[in-house]
């Protein structure tokens, strides 16, 4: 039995346009399933980054952890701003 956990696509209206991301997590996905998938993806990203930069995995992990915190903060700020604009604030 297979179960889709996450479906992500990116599209552009034109070559120079900003990308539009669509990420769908089906409602029947358990938190632990999603965490496992995302953790494995992040692990592979850190591993590939470390190999490409010729640095130890542990150093790459520290750098990625800091970068992810910044990116998550930016996404949060963008979501909040969009919500406020939608609410007419």
N, CA, C and O atoms as a GROMACS GRO file, in nm:
protein
  356
    1UNK      N    1   0.084  -0.118   0.000
    1UNK     CA    2   0.000   0.000   0.000
    1UNK      C    3   0.089   0.125   0.000
    1UNK      O    4   0.182   0.135   0.080
    2UNK      N    5   0.060   0.216  -0.087
    2UNK     CA    6   0.132   0.343  -0.091
    2UNK      C    7   0.038   0.454  -0.049
    2UNK      O    8  -0.083   0.450  -0.073
    3UNK      N    9   0.097   0.554   0.015
    3UNK     CA   10   0.018   0.668   0.063
    3UNK      C   11   0.093   0.796   0.030
    3UNK      O   12   0.206   0.814   0.074
    4UNK      N   13   0.031   0.886  -0.046
    4UNK     CA   14   0.098   1.014  -0.073
    4UNK      C   15   0.108   1.097   0.055
    4UNK      O   16   0.011   1.108   0.130
    5UNK      N   17   0.224   1.154   0.080
    5UNK     CA   18   0.247   1.234   0.200
    5UNK      C   19   0.248   1.382   0.166
    5UNK      O   20   0.189   1.463   0.238
    6UNK      N   21   0.315   1.417   0.057
    6UNK     CA   22   0.325   1.557   0.019
    6UNK      C   23   0.338   1.566  -0.132
    6UNK      O   24   0.401   1.481  -0.195
    7UNK      N   25   0.279   1.670  -0.190
    7UNK     CA   26   0.288   1.694  -0.332
    7UNK      C   27   0.325   1.841  -0.348
    7UNK      O   28   0.252   1.929  -0.303
    8UNK      N   29   0.439   1.866  -0.412
    8UNK     CA   30   0.484   2.003  -0.428
    8UNK      C   31   0.513   2.030  -0.575
    8UNK      O   32   0.578   1.950  -0.642
    9UNK      N   33   0.464   2.144  -0.624
    9UNK     CA   34   0.491   2.186  -0.762
    9UNK      C   35   0.531   2.333  -0.762
    9UNK      O   36   0.495   2.409  -0.672
   10UNK      N   37   0.606   2.369  -0.863
   10UNK     CA   38   0.642   2.509  -0.883
   10UNK      C   39   0.612   2.543  -1.028
   10UNK      O   40   0.634   2.463  -1.119
   11UNK      N   41   0.560   2.663  -1.048
   11UNK     CA   42   0.530   2.707  -1.185
   11UNK      C   43   0.566   2.854  -1.200
   11UNK      O   44   0.577   2.928  -1.102
   12UNK      N   45   0.584   2.893  -1.324
   12UNK     CA   46   0.614   3.033  -1.358
   12UNK      C   47   0.526   3.074  -1.474
   12UNK      O   48   0.509   2.999  -1.570
   13UNK      N   49   0.469   3.193  -1.464
   13UNK     CA   50   0.385   3.244  -1.572
   13UNK      C   51   0.470   3.275  -1.696
   13UNK      O   52   0.422   3.264  -1.809
   14UNK      N   53   0.596   3.314  -1.674
   14UNK     CA   54   0.690   3.339  -1.783
   14UNK      C   55   0.831   3.313  -1.732
   14UNK      O   56   0.850   3.290  -1.612
   15UNK      N   57   0.926   3.318  -1.819
   15UNK     CA   58   1.064   3.286  -1.783
   15UNK      C   59   1.116   3.375  -1.670
   15UNK      O   60   1.184   3.326  -1.580
   16UNK      N   61   1.083   3.504  -1.673
   16UNK     CA   62   1.135   3.598  -1.574
   16UNK      C   63   1.041   3.619  -1.456
   16UNK      O   64   1.072   3.698  -1.366
   17UNK      N   65   0.929   3.551  -1.454
   17UNK     CA   66   0.831   3.570  -1.346
   17UNK      C   67   0.877   3.500  -1.219
   17UNK      O   68   0.952   3.402  -1.222
   18UNK      N   69   0.829   3.552  -1.106
   18UNK     CA   70   0.855   3.486  -0.978
   18UNK      C   71   0.784   3.351  -0.977
   18UNK      O   72   0.675   3.338  -1.032
   19UNK      N   73   0.845   3.252  -0.915
   19UNK     CA   74   0.780   3.121  -0.911
   19UNK      C   75   0.660   3.121  -0.817
   19UNK      O   76   0.656   3.195  -0.718
   20UNK      N   77   0.565   3.037  -0.848
   20UNK     CA   78   0.450   3.012  -0.762
   20UNK      C   79   0.461   2.868  -0.714
   20UNK      O   80   0.475   2.776  -0.793
   21UNK      N   81   0.454   2.851  -0.583
   21UNK     CA   82   0.468   2.719  -0.524
   21UNK      C   83   0.333   2.671  -0.474
   21UNK      O   84   0.256   2.747  -0.416
   22UNK      N   85   0.306   2.545  -0.498
   22UNK     CA   86   0.185   2.484  -0.446
   22UNK      C   87   0.228   2.358  -0.371
   22UNK      O   88   0.287   2.267  -0.430
   23UNK      N   89   0.198   2.354  -0.243
   23UNK     CA   90   0.234   2.241  -0.160
   23UNK      C   91   0.107   2.187  -0.097
   23UNK      O   92   0.035   2.259  -0.027
   24UNK      N   93   0.081   2.060  -0.122
   24UNK     CA   94  -0.040   1.997  -0.072
   24UNK      C   95  -0.003   1.880   0.018
   24UNK      O   96   0.070   1.790  -0.022
   25UNK      N   97  -0.056   1.883   0.140
   25UNK     CA   98  -0.044   1.771   0.232
   25UNK      C   99  -0.185   1.717   0.251
   25UNK      O  100  -0.271   1.787   0.306
   26UNK      N  101  -0.210   1.595   0.208
   26UNK     CA  102  -0.345   1.540   0.221
   26UNK      C  103  -0.392   1.539   0.366
   26UNK      O  104  -0.310   1.524   0.457
   27UNK      N  105  -0.521   1.554   0.389
   27UNK     CA  106  -0.572   1.563   0.527
   27UNK      C  107  -0.556   1.435   0.608
   27UNK      O  108  -0.562   1.439   0.731
   28UNK      N  109  -0.535   1.322   0.542
   28UNK     CA  110  -0.521   1.196   0.616
   28UNK      C  111  -0.377   1.164   0.656
   28UNK      O  112  -0.350   1.056   0.707
   29UNK      N  113  -0.284   1.257   0.633
   29UNK     CA  114  -0.144   1.235   0.668
   29UNK      C  115  -0.125   1.259   0.818
   29UNK      O  116  -0.168   1.359   0.873
   30UNK      N  117  -0.058   1.163   0.880
   30UNK     CA  118  -0.026   1.175   1.023
   30UNK      C  119   0.095   1.266   1.040
   30UNK      O  120   0.182   1.272   0.953
   31UNK      N  121   0.100   1.335   1.152
   31UNK     CA  122   0.211   1.426   1.180
   31UNK      C  123   0.345   1.354   1.172
   31UNK      O  124   0.440   1.406   1.113
   32UNK      N  125   0.354   1.235   1.231
   32UNK     CA  126   0.482   1.164   1.232
   32UNK      C  127   0.524   1.123   1.090
   32UNK      O  128   0.644   1.116   1.062
   33UNK      N  129   0.429   1.096   1.002
   33UNK     CA  130   0.462   1.062   0.863
   33UNK      C  131   0.522   1.183   0.792
   33UNK      O  132   0.623   1.172   0.723
   34UNK      N  133   0.458   1.298   0.809
   34UNK     CA  134   0.507   1.420   0.747
   34UNK      C  135   0.644   1.459   0.803
   34UNK      O  136   0.733   1.498   0.728
   35UNK      N  137   0.660   1.448   0.935
   35UNK     CA  138   0.789   1.479   0.997
   35UNK      C  139   0.900   1.390   0.942
   35UNK      O  140   1.010   1.438   0.913
   36UNK      N  141   0.872   1.262   0.927
   36UNK     CA  142   0.973   1.171   0.875
   36UNK      C  143   1.014   1.209   0.733
   36UNK      O  144   1.134   1.215   0.702
   37UNK      N  145   0.916   1.235   0.647
   37UNK     CA  146   0.946   1.270   0.508
   37UNK      C  147   1.027   1.399   0.503
   37UNK      O  148   1.129   1.405   0.434
   38UNK      N  149   0.983   1.501   0.574
   38UNK     CA  150   1.054   1.629   0.571
   38UNK      C  151   1.194   1.618   0.631
   38UNK      O  152   1.288   1.681   0.582
   39UNK      N  153   1.209   1.538   0.735
   39UNK     CA  154   1.340   1.519   0.797
   39UNK      C  155   1.435   1.450   0.701
   39UNK      O  156   1.552   1.487   0.691
   40UNK      N  157   1.386   1.349   0.630
   40UNK     CA  158   1.472   1.280   0.533
   40UNK      C  159   1.512   1.373   0.418
   40UNK      O  160   1.625   1.369   0.372
   41UNK      N  161   1.420   1.456   0.374
   41UNK     CA  162   1.453   1.553   0.269
   41UNK      C  163   1.559   1.650   0.319
   41UNK      O  164   1.656   1.677   0.248
   42UNK      N  165   1.541   1.702   0.439
   42UNK     CA  166   1.639   1.796   0.496
   42UNK      C  167   1.775   1.729   0.516
   42UNK      O  168   1.879   1.789   0.489
   43UNK      N  169   1.773   1.605   0.561
   43UNK     CA  170   1.899   1.531   0.578
   43UNK      C  171   1.974   1.524   0.445
   43UNK      O  172   2.094   1.550   0.439
   44UNK      N  173   1.902   1.490   0.339
   44UNK     CA  174   1.966   1.481   0.208
   44UNK      C  175   2.016   1.616   0.159
   44UNK      O  176   2.121   1.625   0.096
   45UNK      N  177   1.941   1.722   0.187
   45UNK     CA  178   1.986   1.856   0.149
   45UNK      C  179   2.115   1.893   0.221
   45UNK      O  180   2.207   1.947   0.159
   46UNK      N  181   2.123   1.864   0.349
   46UNK     CA  182   2.244   1.895   0.426
   46UNK      C  183   2.361   1.810   0.376
   46UNK      O  184   2.473   1.860   0.361
   47UNK      N  185   2.336   1.684   0.351
   47UNK     CA  186   2.441   1.594   0.304
   47UNK      C  187   2.498   1.641   0.170
   47UNK      O  188   2.619   1.644   0.151
   48UNK      N  189   2.410   1.677   0.078
   48UNK     CA  190   2.454   1.725  -0.054
   48UNK      C  191   2.527   1.858  -0.041
   48UNK      O  192   2.627   1.881  -0.109
   49UNK      N  193   2.477   1.946   0.046
   49UNK     CA  194   2.542   2.075   0.068
   49UNK      C  195   2.683   2.054   0.124
   49UNK      O  196   2.778   2.117   0.077
   50UNK      N  197   2.697   1.966   0.222
   50UNK     CA  198   2.828   1.939   0.282
   50UNK      C  199   2.925   1.885   0.178
   50UNK      O  200   3.041   1.927   0.172
   51UNK      N  201   2.878   1.793   0.098
   51UNK     CA  202   2.964   1.735  -0.005
   51UNK      C  203   3.006   1.842  -0.106
   51UNK      O  204   3.123   1.848  -0.145
   52UNK      N  205   2.913   1.926  -0.148
   52UNK     CA  206   2.944   2.030  -0.246
   52UNK      C  207   3.038   2.137  -0.194
   52UNK      O  208   3.119   2.192  -0.269
   53UNK      N  209   3.027   2.166  -0.065
   53UNK     CA  210   3.114   2.269  -0.004
   53UNK      C  211   3.242   2.209   0.054
   53UNK      O  212   3.329   2.283   0.101
   54UNK      N  213   3.254   2.077   0.051
   54UNK     CA  214   3.370   2.007   0.106
   54UNK      C  215   3.391   2.041   0.254
   54UNK      O  216   3.502   2.070   0.299
   55UNK      N  217   3.281   2.036   0.328
   55UNK     CA  218   3.286   2.061   0.472
   55UNK      C  219   3.224   1.942   0.545
   55UNK      O  220   3.147   1.866   0.487
   56UNK      N  221   3.258   1.925   0.674
   56UNK     CA  222   3.199   1.815   0.750
   56UNK      C  223   3.047   1.830   0.760
   56UNK      O  224   2.994   1.942   0.761
   57UNK      N  225   2.979   1.717   0.767
   57UNK     CA  226   2.833   1.717   0.778
   57UNK      C  227   2.787   1.804   0.894
   57UNK      O  228   2.691   1.879   0.881
   58UNK      N  229   2.855   1.794   1.007
   58UNK     CA  230   2.815   1.868   1.128
   58UNK      C  231   2.820   2.018   1.104
   58UNK      O  232   2.733   2.091   1.152
   59UNK      N  233   2.921   2.066   1.031
   59UNK     CA  234   2.930   2.209   0.999
   59UNK      C  235   2.816   2.251   0.906
   59UNK      O  236   2.755   2.357   0.923
   60UNK      N  237   2.790   2.167   0.809
   60UNK     CA  238   2.680   2.196   0.716
   60UNK      C  239   2.547   2.199   0.790
   60UNK      O  240   2.461   2.281   0.760
   61UNK      N  241   2.531   2.110   0.887
   61UNK     CA  242   2.407   2.105   0.964
   61UNK      C  243   2.386   2.234   1.042
   61UNK      O  244   2.274   2.286   1.047
   62UNK      N  245   2.491   2.287   1.103
   62UNK     CA  246   2.481   2.413   1.177
   62UNK      C  247   2.441   2.525   1.082
   62UNK      O  248   2.352   2.605   1.114
   63UNK      N  249   2.505   2.532   0.966
   63UNK     CA  250   2.475   2.637   0.870
   63UNK      C  251   2.332   2.625   0.819
   63UNK      O  252   2.260   2.725   0.807
   64UNK      N  253   2.290   2.504   0.789
   64UNK     CA  254   2.155   2.482   0.738
   64UNK      C  255   2.050   2.512   0.843
   64UNK      O  256   1.944   2.568   0.813
   65UNK      N  257   2.080   2.475   0.966
   65UNK     CA  258   1.984   2.500   1.076
   65UNK      C  259   1.960   2.651   1.088
   65UNK      O  260   1.845   2.694   1.102
   66UNK      N  261   2.065   2.729   1.084
   66UNK     CA  262   2.051   2.874   1.095
   66UNK      C  263   1.976   2.930   0.974
   66UNK      O  264   1.890   3.016   0.989
   67UNK      N  265   2.010   2.882   0.856
   67UNK     CA  266   1.944   2.930   0.735
   67UNK      C  267   1.795   2.894   0.735
   67UNK      O  268   1.712   2.975   0.694
   68UNK      N  269   1.761   2.775   0.781
   68UNK     CA  270   1.622   2.732   0.786
   68UNK      C  271   1.541   2.820   0.882
   68UNK      O  272   1.427   2.854   0.853
   69UNK      N  273   1.600   2.855   0.996
   69UNK     CA  274   1.530   2.941   1.091
   69UNK      C  275   1.498   3.076   1.026
   69UNK      O  276   1.389   3.129   1.045
   70UNK      N  277   1.593   3.130   0.951
   70UNK     CA  278   1.571   3.257   0.881
   70UNK      C  279   1.460   3.241   0.776
   70UNK      O  280   1.369   3.323   0.769
   71UNK      N  281   1.468   3.136   0.696
   71UNK     CA  282   1.368   3.114   0.591
   71UNK      C  283   1.229   3.094   0.649
   71UNK      O  284   1.132   3.148   0.596
   72UNK      N  285   1.218   3.018   0.756
   72UNK     CA  286   1.088   2.996   0.819
   72UNK      C  287   1.033   3.127   0.873
   72UNK      O  288   0.913   3.153   0.863
   73UNK      N  289   1.119   3.211   0.930
   73UNK     CA  290   1.077   3.342   0.978
   73UNK      C  291   1.026   3.430   0.864
   73UNK      O  292   0.926   3.500   0.880
   74UNK      N  293   1.093   3.426   0.750
   74UNK     CA  294   1.051   3.505   0.634
   74UNK      C  295   0.915   3.457   0.585
   74UNK      O  296   0.827   3.538   0.556
   75UNK      N  297   0.896   3.326   0.575
   75UNK     CA  298   0.768   3.271   0.531
   75UNK      C  299   0.657   3.314   0.626
   75UNK      O  300   0.549   3.353   0.584
   76UNK      N  301   0.686   3.306   0.756
   76UNK     CA  302   0.587   3.347   0.856
   76UNK      C  303   0.550   3.493   0.838
   76UNK      O  304   0.432   3.528   0.838
   77UNK      N  305   0.651   3.579   0.822
   77UNK     CA  306   0.625   3.722   0.803
   77UNK      C  307   0.542   3.747   0.677
   77UNK      O  308   0.450   3.830   0.678
   78UNK      N  309   0.573   3.675   0.569
   78UNK     CA  310   0.498   3.692   0.445
   78UNK      C  311   0.353   3.646   0.461
   78UNK      O  312   0.261   3.710   0.411
   79UNK      N  313   0.334   3.535   0.531
   79UNK     CA  314   0.198   3.484   0.555
   79UNK      C  315   0.118   3.584   0.640
   79UNK      O  316   0.001   3.609   0.612
   80UNK      N  317   0.181   3.638   0.742
   80UNK     CA  318   0.114   3.734   0.829
   80UNK      C  319   0.075   3.860   0.751
   80UNK      O  320  -0.035   3.913   0.766
   81UNK      N  321   0.168   3.908   0.669
   81UNK     CA  322   0.142   4.028   0.589
   81UNK      C  323   0.026   4.004   0.493
   81UNK      O  324  -0.063   4.088   0.480
   82UNK      N  325   0.025   3.887   0.426
   82UNK     CA  326  -0.083   3.854   0.334
   82UNK      C  327  -0.217   3.845   0.408
   82UNK      O  328  -0.320   3.890   0.358
   83UNK      N  329  -0.215   3.788   0.526
   83UNK     CA  330  -0.338   3.774   0.606
   83UNK      C  331  -0.389   3.912   0.646
   83UNK      O  332  -0.509   3.939   0.639
   84UNK      N  333  -0.299   3.999   0.690
   84UNK     CA  334  -0.338   4.134   0.730
   84UNK      C  335  -0.395   4.212   0.612
   84UNK      O  336  -0.493   4.285   0.626
   85UNK      N  337  -0.333   4.196   0.495
   85UNK     CA  338  -0.385   4.265   0.376
   85UNK      C  339  -0.522   4.211   0.337
   85UNK      O  340  -0.609   4.287   0.294
   86UNK      N  341  -0.540   4.081   0.352
   86UNK     CA  342  -0.668   4.021   0.319
   86UNK      C  343  -0.776   4.066   0.417
   86UNK      O  344  -0.891   4.085   0.379
   87UNK      N  345  -0.738   4.084   0.544
   87UNK     CA  346  -0.832   4.128   0.646
   87UNK      C  347  -0.856   4.278   0.641
   87UNK      O  348  -0.942   4.330   0.712
   88UNK      N  349  -0.780   4.348   0.556
   88UNK     CA  350  -0.798   4.492   0.540
   88UNK      C  351  -0.732   4.575   0.649
   88UNK      O  352  -0.776   4.686   0.678
   89UNK      N  353  -0.629   4.523   0.708
   89UNK     CA  354  -0.559   4.598   0.814
   89UNK      C  355  -0.458   4.692   0.758
   89UNK      O  356  -0.391   4.763   0.834
   0.00000   0.00000   0.00000
